[in-house]
Amino acid sequence: MSHSRKRIALPSMTPGTGRSFAVHRFGKAGARPKAYLQAAIHANELPGAMALHHLLPMLVEAERRGRIKGEIVVVPVVNPIGLSQLVGNNHLGRYDFLGRDNFNRNWHDLSDAVAKRVGGRLGRNAGENVALIRQAALAALTAMKPSNELQTLRAEVMKLSVDADVVLDLHCDMHAVLHLFISRRDWPGGAQALAADLGAQATLYNDPYPDALTFSGVNGALWARLAERFPKANIPRACLSATVEYRGQHDVTHALGESDAKNLYRFLVRRGLISGRAGKPPRLKAEATPIGGMDVGYSPKSGILTYHLERGARVRKGEAVCEVIDPMDARGPKARTQVIARTDGILFSRKPNGRLAWPGMVLFRIAGAKRLAHRKGMSGLDD
């Protein structure tokens, strides 16, 4: 099978309009392993799309040389709804205007639907179980009757990903270093190689798996949920699913895109999707840490925001990360309120694009190894 490109149309929401997204396929349909890569489900996050822009020609060349051994599906910009959100000379793209959904929430947890279809047939043969679960998941998605554009997008995209061995959802933060969100069950496993190949400076895991219905979360957690539900059946971890945060929104350059594409390509070689030698894995930059150890700094008041530390800095508990300044207070240093780190770790994310802070705004995130009492029961995902 040669490289193919197809457009999947979404239903029109207003007369005279219509949107679609492009799907690139490499290798033979149904070949194993299968990888699915997408970018920009938050449509204002384009570093991942830049990485895929550079990866696609590399895959075309690998296809020409007969080096694609599995199946690779790439959707370089997966959210045409968000891409169209140009408002007041600004591009938004994080929330659906119609239902106000975050585009990376409320994806389909298919575990109930799969259990109803094949739960009684799952046994001790892992390979047979994987095939049954994948068939049932695709059948559940096909049986859906989406009523609008966003629902259609979710169903059609998951049809592309739900039977994949590897699912990579490419995002970015506002101002950040490259980091990953994974399931605890994938570390070290395949996630450690992914973190090393991509050069992640922080990897954070949900334990035991993501409970938020993010795209990456539902693809990976399907297998863990079914394994919990049917403990006597042999249900393996059949999908390595990760959210890859490619630094910050403004980190869109050919140099970064080319480097990121080469790293993705090397990982696909390492996973057996492309023939060749991946070589010795690069040095792992950071061990994975729990979401429960992630300190999130919030603004205590309104004011002007300034940072003391750069993204990627190693932070000590009690150290001032930034401060919020009351511009109407004439007391100089006394008008400044410091926001301090509550853990040792890596300052992997500085949140705002602007420098106006308001009460409750997320200001930074720190990846720490020690679980924090004040984070108990929190997923770590701010909306």
C-alpha positions, 0 to 999 in steps of 0.5 A: 500500500502506498501513501494515501490521503483522505479527507473526512467531512464533518456535518455542516452546522450552518448553511453554506459552511462545511469543514473536514480534516485530512488523514494520511496513511502509510503501510498496509491497512491492518498491518502490525504494529499500528501507530496513530499520531495527531496534532492540534486538538487544541487548535491553537497549539501548533508545535506538534503540527509543525513536527508532523509537517516535517515527519510526513515527507520522511514517511513518504520516503520510507514508504517509497523505499519499502521500509514501512512495516506496520501501519501509520496513520497521521492527522496533522491538524485534527480540529478544523472546528477550533482552527476556524475560531478567529475572534478579534484578531486572535486565534482561540481553538481550545473550547467549542463555541457551541457546547463550550466543551474543552476539545480535549475532554469528554472523549468516549470511554468505550469500556462499557460498550465493549464489555457488553459486546464481548465481555463473556467471550474474553478468556486466557488467550491474550491475542484473541482478547485484543482482537475481540476488544478492538473489533468491539470498540470499532463496532461501538463507534460505528453504531454511534449516531452523532448529532453535531459536528463535534460529536462526529469529529470525536467518533471519526477520530477514535475510529482511526485510533482505537485499534492502534498499538501506539497513540500519540496526541501532540499538544503544547503548553503556553511556555514550557519544556517538552513533557509527557503525560502518561499512565503509570502502567506504561512506565517504564515500558514503552513510555520510557523509550518514548520520553528518551527518544523525544527528549522529554524534560519531564514525564508525569503519570496518572496512577493507575491511568488517566481518569479524565476523558482526554483523547490520550486517556481514553485510548490507553485506559480502555485496556486497563479498565477492561482488565480491572473489570474482567480479572480472570481474562488475559487482557494486556496493555495493548496500547501505549497512549501518551500526550506529548506537550511540545513546549510552548505555543510560540515554539514553532520553528523549522529547526524544532519541527525538524528535530522533533520529526527526527525523534518521532521517526526514531521512536517509530523505528524503535517500535518496529513500525519502520525498518532500520536501526534506532540505535542506543536510546538517548539519555533519559533526561528525567524520571517519571513523576506522579501527577500527585506530586505536581505542584500548581501555583495559583495567583493569590490576587490581581496584578502584574506578573513577573517570573524569577525562574525560566522554564526547565529550572530545577526548583527547591521547596520554598523558592520564589517562582514568580510574583504578582505586583499591585500596580496601584500600591506605592509601597514598592517591594511591599506591593509584591506578593511572591508565589513559592514552590511547594515541592522540589522539582522541575519547573516545566510549565509557566502558564500565562501568555500575558502578564496580567494576573487575576485571582486563581489563575494558574501561574506555573506547574512543577514536576516533583517526585513526592506526592503532595497532600494538597493535590490528593484527588486532583487529576492535575489537568486545569481546564 
